[in-house]
Amino acid sequence: ELDDAEDSSEPFSKENRSAPIYNLFAFPGEDNFAGVKYPLEWIRKIQAKSTNQDVYKVMLDAAAYVPSNPLDLTEFPADYVAVSFYKMFGYPTGLGALLVRTENVELMDKVFWGGGSVALATSDNDFHVLKCKPSERLEDGTIAFLDIIALNHGFNMLDSLG
């Protein structure tokens, strides 16, 4: 049965595709429960599996990793990186970031919208235009600007600790 999966007569076979299929491999830099650190070399190894037909993107969950480890994104160029400022500084709660490489922004298809992410919308025919800047287009609602102000103090503290 598995041999038939690569049959070129199938509509989604590699031979019949005009655009690549994107695959996402996500893993934590550090296990939140057991503290196991996973090899960041996986990032380049997974990305190296990409072909013209199958593209592999990597998301690194660095929330538990970055509070106690430096992360060099030039050495380990993950396509997406999630961090938690609460885990880094202990405050503010509920604030984090998703770092996205510029070339991957257009791959992020938003399936719902609202709360400040829309530049234009009509109720007649479900028409909408999202804002242009990725940070405005992908985040709904009012940003936690009072919590964001506190981040500067957290980053300064980390700098002073080395």
Disulfide bonds with the S-S distance in Angstrom:
none
